[in-house]
C-alpha cells in the first residue's frame, strides 16, 4: 500500500498518471476531430468521381462537419453540464467513430455528407465536454494552464495533419481507408479512456434551448443553400429566397434568445465592443481566411493540374504555420488593442494570398512562400480571438463567450467555402482573388470597432 504525501504549502502537486491519461485521451479525441475536419479538402475531385457527387454535394462534403459543429457547439456545453461531461465526451467519441464507419461505407455523396454532419455533431460534444474534463482533472494553477494549452494545440495540429493523413491513406489503400483507421482510433480511445475518466457535472445545470437550436440550424442550412446556388446567379429565386429565409430565421433566433430564461447566448454581451469585435472577427476569419483556403486545394487540382499530394503539402504549409504561430503567441505579451492584432492578421493573410496569386501559373514550389505568409496572418488572428472572446466577458459567461466565438468561426467557414465555390469553382486564381478581397474588406470593416475596443491585457501562460 502506498502513502500519498501532501504537497508542501504554497506548492502545487504534480499531476498523477490518471490526470495525464485524461489529458492524453481528450487530446487524442480532439486531434482526431480536427484531422477529420480538414481531411477531405485535398481529395474532393476523387470523392466526387467515386461518389458521383454534384457540384452542390461537393460543397456540402466540405461543409457537412462544419455545419454540425456550428449548430451544436453552444448547446453541447449545456448538455455536458446537465448529463455529465464524461458521458457526453464518450458518447461524442463513439458517435464520431460510428459516423466514420458510415463515411467509409458511403455508396453515394449524400450519405457521405450525412455522415459528415453527424461527425460535426459528435465533434461538438467532444470539444464541449473535453476541456471540462481536463479542467476537472487538473487543479487551478500552472498545471491546468499547461494542460489547457496542450489541448488547444491539438486543434491546430489536427487541422495541419488531416490532409497529409488523408493523402497517405489514399496512396496506401484508397481514400476510404482514412475513415476506417480513424474509426478504429475512436474505438480505442473510448475503451481506454472509460475507466480513467471521472464523471463531473455543473453545480447548477442549464436547460437546452431546443427552439434556439432548431432556428439556428434551419437558418444556417438556408444560408448555405442560397450561397451554394450563387454560382447560377445571385439574383435568381433559388439563390435569393433561401438567403431571405435565412435572415428571417436568424432574426427569430435572436428574438428567441432575447426572451429565453436560459439562452444559448446572452445578447447583452454584444453591447460590449470587445466581445462584438471578437465575434465579428471570428465570423470574418471563417469567411475570408478559412473558407477560401479550405476550397483552394480543389481549385488548384482542377485549374492548375496539381496533384492531391502537392495541394496537401501546401495546405500543411498554411495550417502548420498557423499552429506554430499560435504556440509562439502564447508567450507574447497581450496588448490592450487586440483588434489591431486581428487587423494585421487579415492584412498578412491578404498579402500571402496575393503572393500565391502571382505564382499560381508558375512552378508549384513558388506557391509556398505565400501560403506561409498567409499562415502567419491566420495564426495571429487565431491567437488573439480567444483572449478577446473570453477575457472581455464576466467570468460566469466565459464558456458562453468561447462557444459564441467558435460558432461564429464555423458559420463563417461554411459560408466562405460556399461563396468561394460559387464564385470560382475551378479557377484557382479567382479563388485566391476572392480570398484577397474578403480579407481586405474584413480588415477595413473591423477597423472602426477595433479602434475603440480596448481589452485588458491578460498574462499569457
C-alpha positions, 0 to 999 in steps of 0.5 A: 500500500502506498502513502500519498504525501501532501504537497508542501504549502504554497506548492502545487502537486504534480499531476498523477498518471490518471490526470495525464491519461485524461489529458492524453485521451481528450487530446487524442479525441480532439486531434482526431476531430480536427484531422477529420475536419480538414481531411477531405479538402485535398481529395474532393475531385476523387470523392466526387468521381467515386461518389458521383457527387454534384457540384452542390454535394461537393460543397456540402462534403466540405461543409457537412462537419462544419455545419454540425459543429456550428449548430451544436457547439453552444448547446453541447456545453449545456448538455455536458453540464446537465448529463455529465461531461464524461458521458457526453465526451464518450458518447461524442467519441463513439458517435464520431467513430460510428459516423466514420464507419458510415463515411467509409461505407458511403455508396453515394455523396449524400450519405457521405455528407450525412455522415459528415454532419453527424461527425460535426455533431459528435465533434461538438460534444467532444470539444464541449465536454473535453476541456471540462474534463481536463479542467476537472482533472487538473487543479487551478494553477500552472498545471491546468494552464499547461494542460489547457494549452496542450489541448488547444494545440491539438486543434491546430495540429489536427487541422495541419495533419488531416490532409497529409493523413488523408493523402497517405491513406489514399496512396496506401489503400484508397481514400476510404481507408482514412475513415476506417483507421480513424474509426478504429482510433475512436474505438480505442480511445473510448475503451481506454479512456472509460475507466480513467475518466471521472464523471463531473457535472455543473453545480447548477445545470442549464436547460437546452434551448431546443427552439434556439437550436432548431432556428439556428440550424434551419437558418444556417442550412438556408444560408448555405443553400442560397450561397451554394446556388450563387454560382447560377446567379445571385439574383435568381429565386433559388439563390435569393429566397433561401438567403431571405429565409435565412435572415428571417430565421436568424432574426427569430433566433435572436428574438428567441434568445432575447426572451429565453430564461436560459439562452444559448447566448446572452445578447447583452454581451454584444453591447460590449465592443470587445466581445462584438469585435471578437465575434465579428472577427471570428465570423470574418476569419471563417469567411475570408481566411478559412473558407477560401483556403479550405476550397483552394486545394480543389481549385488548384487540382482542377485549374492548375493540374496539381496533384492531391499530394502537392495541394496537401503539402501546401495546405500543411504549409498554411495550417502548420504555420498557423499552429506554430504561430499560435504556440509562439503567441502564447508567450507574447505579451497581450496588448490592450488593442487586440483588434489591431492584432486581428487587423494585421492578421487579415492584412498578412493573410491578404498579402500571402494570398496575393503572393500565391496569386502571382505564382499560381501559373508558375512552378508549384514550389513558388506557391509556398512562400505565400501560403506561409505568409498567409499562415502567419496572418491566420495564426495571429488572428487565431491567437488573439480571438480567444483572449478577446472572446473570453477575457472581455466577458464576466467570468460566469459567461466565459464558456458562453463567450468561447462557444459564441466565438467558435460558432461564429468561426464555423458559420463563417467557414461554411459560408466562405467555402460556399461563396468561394465555390460559387464564385470560382469553382475551378479557377484557382486564381479567382479563388485566391482573388476572392480570398484577397478581397474578403480579407481586405474588406474584413480588415477595413470593416473591423477597423472602426470597432477595433479602434475603440475596443480596448481589452485588458491585457491578460498574462499569457501562460 
